[in-house]
Amino acid sequence: MPFLFVGHGSPQNIVENNSITQTWKKLAPELGNPKAILIISAHWLSEKLLVHAAKTPKIIYDFYGFPEELYSYHYSAQGDPELAQTIVQKLPECSIDHEWGLDHGAWVPMAHIYPKGNVPMLQLSIPRHWTFEQYVKLGEKLRYLREQNILIVGSGNIVHNLSLINWKLKIGAYDWAEPFDRKVIDSVLKKDVNTLLTLPTSSREGKLSVPTTEHYIPLLILCGLFDENDQTKVFNQVYQLGSLSMTSFLIRQTSPT
């Protein structure tokens, strides 16, 4: 299976018709026919590694101050308790969770990609105190799922600095945001995981783009899934409000040369 990093941006994307959501709507045919989807969202941080196992995951409206229509939007999704149990058996450090569901980092893009909710979905948490290297190792442990027709999705944002948002700059980036985003893109295209591990802390651009790490971590976990025959497609390379990057990646297998 391919795997996917989605810049999810604002919850407002659930009701907006823009270039980002239009691209999401066209993604499903490129993703094949997954048996299930395992989502790693920036918005589920936990003390230890958890996987949600509800048969029907609840939709979490984990955002505040948005128009009422967002809170009344309903997305019908089904879970996959059997896959959750399989993951726990493979990963002794992982435990079953019955409390979470699908947060907006998961269900907002998925409602556009799979609007019928006809592919089972479940979330994997982000242990908040792990090192960057541990997140990559987690991805390596999940790599076997690609062979079992499971689509793995990381949902975050490469550049995500809410404290410096410029509400007047609907489309556009600060002078430090776009260069950092481009460095990340270049490293992903080269499968240069070592550089991706150091970029957030090695420059002013990185420290401003990744002031907190939760939106960057899903990309690091996906780095553990890389195969030598993978090819990366970059999409939604859009900058919003000065300090948000919607850049996304679709990584899929090509035939060996």
Secondary structure as the mmCIF struct_conf table of DSSP 4:
data_model
#
loop_
_struct_conf.conf_type_id
_struct_conf.id
_struct_conf.beg_label_comp_id
_struct_conf.beg_label_asym_id
_struct_conf.beg_label_seq_id
_struct_conf.end_label_comp_id
_struct_conf.end_label_asym_id
_struct_conf.end_label_seq_id
STRN STRN1 PHE A 3 GLY A 7
HELX_RH_3T_P HELX_RH_3T_P1 PRO A 11 ILE A 14
TURN_TY1_P TURN_TY1_P1 VAL A 15 VAL A 15
BEND BEND1 ASN A 18 ASN A 18
HELX_RH_AL_P HELX_RH_AL_P1 SER A 19 LYS A 25
TURN_TY1_P TURN_TY1_P2 LYS A 26 LYS A 26
HELX_RH_3T_P HELX_RH_3T_P2 ALA A 28 LEU A 31
BEND BEND2 LYS A 35 LYS A 35
STRN STRN2 ALA A 36 SER A 46
BEND BEND3 GLU A 47 LYS A 48
STRN STRN3 LEU A 50 HIS A 52
BEND BEND4 LYS A 55 THR A 56
HELX_LH_PP_P HELX_LH_PP_P1 PRO A 57 LYS A 58
STRN STRN4 ILE A 59 ILE A 59
HELX_LH_PP_P HELX_LH_PP_P2 ILE A 60 ILE A 60
BEND BEND5 GLY A 65 GLY A 65
HELX_RH_AL_P HELX_RH_AL_P2 GLU A 68 TYR A 71
TURN_TY1_P TURN_TY1_P3 SER A 72 SER A 72
HELX_RH_AL_P HELX_RH_AL_P3 PRO A 81 LYS A 90
TURN_TY1_P TURN_TY1_P4 PRO A 92 GLU A 93
STRN STRN5 SER A 95 ASP A 97
BEND BEND6 HIS A 98 GLU A 99
STRN STRN6 LEU A 102 LEU A 102
HELX_RH_AL_P HELX_RH_AL_P4 HIS A 104 ILE A 113
BEND BEND7 TYR A 114 TYR A 114
TURN_TY1_P TURN_TY1_P5 PRO A 115 LYS A 116
BEND BEND8 VAL A 119 VAL A 119
STRN STRN7 MET A 121 PRO A 127
TURN_TY1_P TURN_TY1_P6 ARG A 128 HIS A 129
HELX_RH_AL_P HELX_RH_AL_P5 PHE A 132 LEU A 142
HELX_RH_3T_P HELX_RH_3T_P3 ARG A 143 GLN A 148
TURN_TY1_P TURN_TY1_P7 ASN A 149 ASN A 149
STRN STRN8 ILE A 150 GLY A 156
BEND BEND9 ILE A 158 VAL A 159
STRN STRN9 HIS A 160 HIS A 160
HELX_RH_3T_P HELX_RH_3T_P4 LEU A 162 LEU A 164
TURN_TY1_P TURN_TY1_P8 TRP A 167 LYS A 168
BEND BEND10 LYS A 170 LYS A 170
STRN STRN10 ILE A 171 ILE A 171
STRN STRN11 ALA A 173 ALA A 173
TURN_TY1_P TURN_TY1_P9 ASP A 175 TRP A 176
HELX_RH_AL_P HELX_RH_AL_P6 ALA A 177 LEU A 189
TURN_TY1_P TURN_TY1_P10 LYS A 190 LYS A 191
HELX_RH_AL_P HELX_RH_AL_P7 VAL A 193 THR A 198
HELX_RH_3T_P HELX_RH_3T_P5 LEU A 199 THR A 201
BEND BEND11 SER A 202 SER A 203
HELX_RH_AL_P HELX_RH_AL_P8 ARG A 204 SER A 209
BEND BEND12 PRO A 211 THR A 213
TURN_TY1_P TURN_TY1_P11 GLU A 214 TYR A 216
HELX_RH_AL_P HELX_RH_AL_P9 ILE A 217 CYS A 223
TURN_TY1_P TURN_TY1_P12 GLY A 224 LEU A 225
TURN_TY1_P TURN_TY1_P13 GLU A 228 ASN A 229
STRN STRN12 ASP A 230 PHE A 235
STRN STRN13 TYR A 239 GLN A 240
TURN_TY1_P TURN_TY1_P14 LEU A 241 LEU A 241
STRN STRN14 GLY A 242 GLY A 242
TURN_TY1_P TURN_TY1_P15 SER A 243 SER A 243
STRN STRN15 LEU A 244 SER A 245
STRN STRN16 SER A 248 GLN A 253
#
